């Protein structure tokens, strides 16, 4: 289940951090949610799967 969570949050983070509208500008809300998804993805990866630091 952790691997599925990592894959889904990584895809959300990638989409949110690389999205640009038709004018080439980045949307602040998508950047924010992409950054939050990246934090959750890395947290689960390092602490739940790799055993923490």
N, C-alpha and C positions, 0 to 999 in steps of 0.2 A: 504494500500500500504506500510505503514511503517513496518508492521509485516512481509510482504514478503521480504522486503529489509533486515530486521534483520536476518531472517532465512537463506537467501542466503549468506550474508556476514559472518554469524557465521559458516556456512559450509565451506566456502572458508578459513576462518581463521583456523578452526580445521584441515583441510587438509594440509594447508601450514605449520602449526606449528608442526604437528606430522609426516610429511612425512619423510621417510628414503629410500635411494636407496638400491640396492642389496648388497652393501658392508657395509651397516649400517650407512653411513654418511648422514648428513643433507645438503640439497642444500641451499646455501645462498639466492638465488633469491626467492625460495619458502618461506623461513623464513621471508624475507622482505615483500613480498606481503601478507603473513598470518598476520603479525603484523599490516600492514596498514589496512587490512580488519577488524581486531579486533578493531582498533581504530574507524573506521567508524561505526561498529556495535554498540559499546558502546556509541558513540556520539548520534546516532539516538535514541537509547534506553533511555538514560538519559535526553536528551534535548527535543526531539520531542514527545516522548510517556509519560515519567514520569513528564514532565513539567520543567525540569531544576533545577539548584541549586541556 
